[in-house]
């Protein structure tokens, strides 16, 4: 039983060595150190059926090819207002084939022009692969939506607002996980543990972008919204705060950053090297895949624990298996915290969790001695 768990865990870490969400050609390309992935953008004004180029960073020979592609998508109704569409496009650029995120930002209808329908701007962000951009779809949607209020047909603010904003899309919407791992290095395990255990993180001595990067990393690594919960997220966070009492504080005014109230476990520590390896390769897409696999493994373990707890209510042997599972998974503290929050209204389950917590506490004491 535990041999298969170990094997599954190792497979979930080694995403860069197996044929998973990234195919073999992509992995081969990412196995070398990549200093930078080229990124491009284009923005068009869309009216009725015509596209007018407003600005682009693409080469002159590549832009008409992109425009032709977008026209075909629009004619098929494949671009819906406010919803990003990601595909692979082939253009006259060094990469030839790249991932392309397109989003139609529709112009708001005014009382003076109630018949306006479908007019607006089409924003295109290009770079990496289709699969890579899909991993950052939420971030890309949010980033492009941030441009909505700055867009007008006249584009008076093109040079002051729009162009600088679009030029930074890759750094701001994709590279934040990479920056956090580069800054924290082996200490990233403490941040992973904080994300899983709903622990509050305070950032000091850092600029606004670093503070935002850490907050986005925590959100990306959190299981909020992914785990089936019998209680609200607020009550779960209350349980966590009652048990931990202290926030994780990261002070970026020193090199390396200084951490206060740092807590981790074997499960989080086992993932550190995978994050560092991907960061060393300057591959934000692989980093995101590793982060998703980290969350998936944590969810699988939580579901296993819930199943064991249900069985343990009727079987002492199942309780024994539950103890062994917690001992071997390396994430017992986080799993039991979540289990207690989810089962707070079920006395029998809470009794089982009390026994399991005592068992883990005795194991920890035994390790110290």
N, C-alpha and C positions, 0 to 999 in steps of 0.2 A: 504493500500500500504506500509506504513512505518512499520507496524507491521510485515509483512512478511519479509521485509528487515532486521529488527532487528533479527528475528528468524534465517534467513539464515546466518547472520554475526556470531551469537553465535555458530551455528553449525560448521562454518568454523574454529572457534577458538578451540572448544572442540573436537579436533581430537582424544584425548586420551580417550574419553568417548563414542565414537560411532563406529559403524562398517564401517570404511572407507577403506583407503588403507592398514591399518593394521587390521588383523582379531582379533576376541575376545580373542583367546589364546595368541596372541602376546601382546595385550594390557594388559591382566592380568599379564603376565610375567614382563612387563615394569612398572606396577603400583607400584612396590616396588623399593626401592633405590638400584641401581646396581653400585657397585664400579668400576667394570671393566668387559668388554666383552672379552673373550679369542679370540685371533686371531692367525692364523697360515699362513705359506707360504710353497711353494714347487717350485722348478725350475728344469726343465728337459732339457737335450739336445735331440733334435728330429732330426733323420736322417732316411730318407726313411720311414720305418714303425716302427722303434724301438725307445723306450724312454729310456734314461739313466739318472738316478737321479744325479743331481749335488749338491743339498743341500735342506734341509727341516727342519722345526721346529715341524713336526708331530711326533707322537709316532711311533715306529718301526712297530707296528701292523696296524696302520692306513695308512701309506704311500703306501703299495701295493694296498690297496683298491682304493686310489685316482688314482694311476697309471693305474689301470684297467679301471676306469671311463674315464680317459683322452684318453686312447687307443681307447675306443669305440667311443668317440666323434670324434677323428681324422679319424677313419675308415669310419665314416658317412659323413665326410667333414663338420662337424659342427663347426670347429675352422678355421676361416679365418685369414690370416695374418694381424696383427695390429688391429683386431676388438675383443674387449672383449666379452666374453660369460658368462652369469650369470645363475646359476641354484642351486638347492638344492641337496646336496650330503649327504649320510649317511655313516659315518665312525666310527671306534672304538676310539672315543674320548668322553669326558664327555658330550658334547652337543648332541652327536649322529648325529643329522641332522643340518647342517649349510649351510649358503650361500657360494657359491664358484664362484669366478671370475677367469676365465681362458683366457689367451691371448697368441697367437702364434706370437712370434717376429721372422720373417723370416730372415735368413742370406742373406746379400747382395751378389748378384752374382758377381764373379770376372772374368776377362778375362781368367785366368788360369783354372777356373771351370765353364764354361758357362752352363753346364748341370745340375748344382745344382738346385734342385727344391723342395721347401717345407722344406728344412733344416732350423734349427734355434733352438730357445729355447721356451719352454712352461712355462709361469709363472702362478702360481696359488696362489690366495689370499683367505683365508677362515676365516669367522667370521660372527656373527650376522645371519641375515636371507636373503633369496633371495630378498625379497621385500626391505629390508633395503639397501643392496648393490646396487640394481637398482637405488635407490635414489641418489647414489654417482657415477654413471657410468662415468660421464664426468671426475671427479676427479681421479677415478681409471685408466681410459684410459691414462690420462696425466701422472700419476705417473709411470705406467709401461713403457710407452714410454721413460721416463727419464732414463731407464735402458739400452736402446738399444745400446748405444755406449760402455757400459762396458762389454758386453757379447761376449765371445769367447769360442770355444770348449775346450780350455785348462783351462779356468777359473783361470788364475794366480792371479787375483785380487779378488778371492772369499771371503777371510777373511777380506781384507782391504776395499773393496767397495761394493760388491754385497750383502753379508750377512747382514751387517749393514743397507743397504738401504732397503732390503726386510723386515727386522725385524721391521722397523719403519712405515710400510705401513699404519697401522690402525691409528696411531697417526697423520701422516702427511696428509693422503688422506680423513679421515673421521672425525676427532675430532676438526677440526679448528673452525667450527661454535660453538661447545660447549665451546671451550676455550674463544672465544670472548664474549659470553653471561656471562660466569663466571667472566670475568674481568670487564665488564661494568655494570652488574647487571641491576638495573632499567634504567640506562642511555642507554641501548640498543635501546630504542625508538628513540633517536636522530640519531642513526646510520641507523635505518630503514627509517626514514624520509629523511635523506641525500641520501640514495640509490634510493628512489622513485623520488626524486626531482633533480636527476643528480648533486647533490652538491659535490664538491671536498672535500676529507677528508685528512687532514695531520696528521700523527702520529709522535709524538716526545717522547723522553725518553724511547724508547722501543727497544728490541732486534729485529733482522731481522725476526725471526719467527713470533713474534707478529705483526710486520708491514705487513708481508705476509698474516697472518690470517685475519687482518682487511680488506685488499684489496680483499681477496677472499670472505669474508662475503658480502662486498659491491657488488661484482659482482654477487654473488648468490641471493642477495635480489633485484637486479636491474631488471627492466622490459625491458631492452635493448634487442631487438631481438624478444620480445614476443608481443609487441603492434604494431598493424598495423599503420605505420607512413607515412604521406604524405610528410614529409620532412626528411632530413638526420639526423642521431643521432647527428652529429656535430652541425648542426644548432639548434637542440633542446637544446643541452648543452649550446650553446651561449645564447639562450633566458634565460635559468635558471641562468647563471652566471650574466647576465645583471640585473636580478631582485634581486638576493641575494647579490651580491657584495662581499660576504665574504665566506671563506671556514670554514668547521667544523674542529677545531683543537683539537686533543685528546692527552693529556700529560700523559704518563704512568709512569713518574718519581715519581708521588705521589700516595698514596693509600687512598681512591679510585682515579682513574684517573680523572684529571681535564679537563673539556671541555670548549672551547671558541667558541663563535658564535653558540651555540647549539639551534636548532629550532626543535620543534616537533608539533604534532597536536593530536586531540582526537582519530583519527583512529589508529595511530601508538601506542599511549599510551594504547589503549585497548588490544593490543596484547602482551604487556610486560609480564604480569603474566603467560601467556601460555608458553612463552620462558623460564621464570625462573623456572616454574614447571618441564618442560622437562629436563632442565639442572640439577636441583636438583636430578633427577632420573638417571643422568649419561647416558641418552639415546640419542646419536647423531642421530639415525635414526628417532625418533619421532621429534626431533628438525628440521630436514630437512623437514619432512612432514608439520610441522607448518609453516615453512618459505615458502613452496610452496603454502599452503593455503592462507597465507598472500598476496602473489603475485596474486593469482587467484582472491581473493576478490577485490584487487585494480584494476585489469584488468576489472572485471565485472562492477565496478563503472565507470571506464573510458568509457566503451562502452555505459553504460546507459546515461552518460552525453553527449556523441556525438549524441546519438539518440534524447535526449531532445533539444539539440542545433538546430538540423535540424528541429524539430517540432516547436521550438520557432520562427524560421524565418517566420512562417506562422500563428502563434497563440499566442495571449497574455496569454491565459490560460496555454499553454505549457511552456511559460516563467515563469509563476508563479510556476508551478510544478518543473521546473528546480531550481528555488530559494529554494524551500522547500527541494528538494533532496540534494543540496549542504549544506544546514543548518543542515540536519540530518545525513549525511554520515560521518562527522567529518574529511574529507580529501579534503575539498574544495580547499585549497590553491594549493595542488599538482595537483589535477584534472584540475584546470583552467590553471596552468602553462603548462601542457602537451597539453591541448586543444588549447591554444594560439599558441604553437609551431607548432601543426599539421594544424591549420587553418590560418596560417599567410598569405596565398595567397587568402583567401576568405573574402572579405570586409564585407559581411552581417553577417557571422559567427563571425568575430572579433567585430562587433558592439554588438552582443548578449553577447559576452564574457566580453566586457567593462561594460555592465549593470550588469552582474553577479558579476564582481569584485567589483563594487561599492556597490552592495547589501551585499556582504561578509564583505567589509570594514565597512559599517554601523553597521552590526551585531556585529563585533568585538568591535567597539567603544561603542555600547550599553552594551556589556558585561563588559567592563572596567568601565563604569559609573554605 
